Amino acid sequence: MSIQAHARARAAADRLRSRTGVDSYTAAVILGSGWGPAADALGASGVELDVTQLPGFAEPTALGHRGVVRSVPGHRGELLVFLGRTHLYEDHEVDTVVHSVRTAIAAGADTIVLTNAAGTLDPALEPGRLALVSDHINLTGRSPVVGPRFVDLTDAYSAELRALAREVDPSLPEAVYAAVPGPHFETPAEIRMLRVLGADLVGMSTVMETIAARELGARVLALSLVTNLAAGLAPGPVRHDEVLAVGRAAAGDVGVLLADVLKKI
């Protein structure tokens, strides 16, 4: 992380503490496409702010991302909940995409919970299911790490946190997530390539945030909500409105599960 990015994260964390009255947070959750309605299951909001009230944040433009951060009293301490994120395809720099993670860590969070909507390459992972991300393939060609910072990603997604999640729901499968730049969906040929590479899911987020969190030493748990069959597997075209609809339909159940997982973290 550059000196400038570090300074922006510290400034945003300081403004956040001032506005919420919370000195330190234990964990942060970033809710992806369609996950917004799940936020209410995480607990009553103490303070809710537009992210643009904090230094360094950009307003999300993608549908299903509100651009709001909540301070929520949690089971083991205060929780930060970001209702939405920014993406590389919104013409943002990597530092902007990962700014929420860096701000949360600067505000004390040592655990980052990332959620996303993903297309499935595995017919056994049908739409509406949740999966734990166990590893990723970064096909964005980008990284939030700059300079000779050789960050180890062997355990990018914490095995300990995945085990805690399976204590809540033993049926949760594990999956490899492939990150692509977007915003276009993939071609059938690209999906066949991703299957050969070992991917189970594909999406346009999460990986930059994971790398940024690991650079700063935070643990990462990532949950994917399978929202659609990938191109070539689906009977028709892949549509973003259908992705959001599946997210809304599953929001109540996934919110309760996520709240139960956070009680163990």
BAKE-53628 format. One record per residue (C-alpha): x, y, z; residue in one letter. Coordinates in steps of 0.1 Angstrom, whole numbers, padded with zeros to 4 digits, always signed. Layout:
// BAKE-53628
XYZa
...
This chain:
// BAKE-53628
+0000+0000+0000m
+0014+0034-0009s
+0019+0062+0016i
-0009+0081+0001q
-0034+0052+0003a
-0024+0046+0039h
-0030+0083+0047a
-0064+0082+0031r
-0074+0051+0050a
-0063+0066+0083r
-0082+0099+0075a
-0114+0079+0067a
-0110+0058+0099a
-0106+0089+0120d
-0137+0105+0104r
-0156+0073+0109l
-0147+0072+0146r
-0157+0108+0150s
-0191+0103+0133r
-0200+0070+0150t
-0184+0075+0185g
-0168+0040+0182v
-0131+0039+0190d
-0124+0005+0174s
-0141-0022+0154y
-0136-0060+0155t
-0148-0069+0120a
-0161-0055+0088a
-0186-0069+0063v
-0188-0059+0027i
-0221-0068+0011l
-0221-0076-0027g
-0247-0074-0054s
-0281-0085-0041g
-0269-0089-0005w
-0281-0055+0007g
-0314-0067+0022p
-0294-0091+0044a
-0279-0062+0063a
-0309-0059+0087d
-0303-0094+0099a
-0269-0084+0112l
-0284-0062+0140g
-0298-0027+0146a
-0277+0001+0131s
-0261+0024+0155g
-0251+0050+0130v
-0255+0049+0092e
-0235+0071+0069l
-0231+0076+0031d
-0196+0065+0023v
-0190+0097+0004t
-0191+0115+0038q
-0157+0098+0045l
-0125+0108+0028p
-0114+0087-0002g
-0147+0069-0010f
-0165+0070-0043a
-0202+0065-0048e
-0210+0031-0062p
-0228+0032-0096t
-0236-0005-0100a
-0272-0016-0094l
-0277-0033-0060g
-0249-0013-0043h
-0261+0015-0020r
-0229+0032-0009g
-0238+0032+0028v
-0218+0021+0058v
-0234+0011+0091r
-0219+0008+0126s
-0236-0022+0142v
-0232-0034+0178p
-0221-0070+0175g
-0218-0101+0196h
-0181-0097+0202r
-0177-0060+0195g
-0186-0033+0170e
-0191-0043+0134l
-0188-0022+0103l
-0212-0031+0075v
-0207-0017+0040f
-0239-0019+0019l
-0222-0021-0015g
-0188-0017-0030r
-0171-0001-0060t
-0156-0022-0088h
-0128-0019-0113l
-0153-0018-0141y
-0167+0015-0127e
-0135+0031-0140d
-0120+0033-0105h
-0084+0028-0095e
-0075-0002-0074v
-0070+0019-0043d
-0106+0032-0045t
-0119-0004-0049v
-0101-0016-0017v
-0105+0016+0003h
-0133+0002+0025s
-0111-0027+0035v
-0082-0005+0043r
-0104+0019+0063t
-0120-0009+0083a
-0086-0022+0092i
-0073+0012+0101a
-0104+0015+0124a
-0093-0017+0142g
-0110-0045+0123a
-0088-0076+0121d
-0114-0097+0103t
-0129-0089+0069i
-0160-0107+0056v
-0166-0104+0019l
-0197-0114+0001t
-0205-0114-0036n
-0229-0126-0063a
-0213-0152-0086a
-0221-0172-0116g
-0215-0209-0113t
-0194-0232-0135l
-0204-0262-0115d
-0240-0275-0121p
-0239-0289-0085a
-0238-0253-0072l
-0272-0243-0083e
-0285-0207-0081p
-0297-0197-0046g
-0269-0216-0029r
-0242-0202-0007l
-0205-0213-0011a
-0174-0205+0009l
-0146-0192-0012v
-0115-0213-0005s
-0092-0199-0031d
-0092-0175-0061h
-0079-0170-0096i
-0071-0134-0103n
-0077-0126-0139l
-0081-0089-0136t
-0044-0082-0143g
-0044-0059-0113r
-0032-0059-0076s
-0036-0034-0047p
+0000-0042-0036v
+0027-0019-0049v
+0064-0021-0046g
+0085-0050-0034p
+0057-0062-0011r
+0056-0100-0017f
+0024-0108+0001v
+0018-0145+0008d
-0016-0157-0004l
-0013-0193+0005t
-0040-0190+0031d
-0058-0160+0015a
-0092-0173+0028y
-0089-0183+0064s
-0093-0220+0070a
-0102-0213+0106e
-0130-0189+0096l
-0143-0214+0070r
-0145-0240+0097a
-0165-0216+0119l
-0189-0210+0091a
-0194-0248+0086r
-0202-0251+0123e
-0232-0229+0115v
-0241-0247+0083d
-0222-0280+0077p
-0236-0282+0042s
-0217-0251+0029l
-0196-0262+0000p
-0162-0247-0008e
-0154-0232-0042a
-0126-0215-0062v
-0136-0180-0073y
-0123-0166-0106a
-0123-0128-0107a
-0127-0111-0141v
-0127-0073-0148p
-0162-0071-0163g
-0186-0054-0167p
-0196-0077-0196h
-0204-0113-0187f
-0181-0140-0200e
-0184-0159-0233t
-0191-0197-0233p
-0155-0202-0245a
-0142-0182-0215e
-0163-0202-0192i
-0148-0234-0206r
-0113-0220-0201m
-0122-0211-0165l
-0133-0247-0158r
-0100-0260-0171v
-0082-0236-0148l
-0100-0250-0118g
-0126-0223-0111a
-0160-0232-0097d
-0175-0196-0096l
-0169-0164-0115v
-0175-0128-0106g
-0162-0092-0108m
-0152-0084-0072s
-0137-0097-0039t
-0102-0106-0050v
-0087-0070-0048m
-0102-0066-0014e
-0088-0100-0002t
-0053-0091-0013i
-0055-0057+0004a
-0067-0073+0036a
-0040-0099+0036r
-0013-0073+0029e
-0024-0057+0062l
-0026-0089+0081g
-0064-0092+0084a
-0082-0126+0082r
-0106-0130+0053v
-0139-0150+0050l
-0156-0148+0017a
-0191-0160+0009l
-0205-0163-0026s
-0242-0164-0034l
-0247-0183-0066v
-0271-0163-0086t
-0269-0177-0122n
-0255-0204-0144l
-0225-0191-0164a
-0226-0185-0201a
-0229-0218-0221g
-0245-0235-0191l
-0275-0213-0188a
-0305-0220-0211p
-0306-0183-0222g
-0286-0151-0218p
-0271-0140-0185v
-0289-0109-0172r
-0279-0086-0143h
-0315-0080-0132d
-0319-0118-0127e
-0287-0118-0107v
-0302-0092-0084l
-0335-0109-0082a
-0319-0141-0069v
-0301-0121-0043g
-0332-0104-0031r
-0351-0138-0028a
-0323-0153-0007a
-0315-0122+0014a
-0334-0133+0045g
-0318-0167+0047d
-0283-0156+0039v
-0286-0127+0063g
-0295-0150+0092v
-0267-0174+0083l
-0242-0145+0081l
-0253-0131+0114a
-0248-0166+0130d
-0213-0169+0115v
-0204-0134+0128l
-0213-0144+0164k
-0186-0170+0162k
-0159-0147+0149i
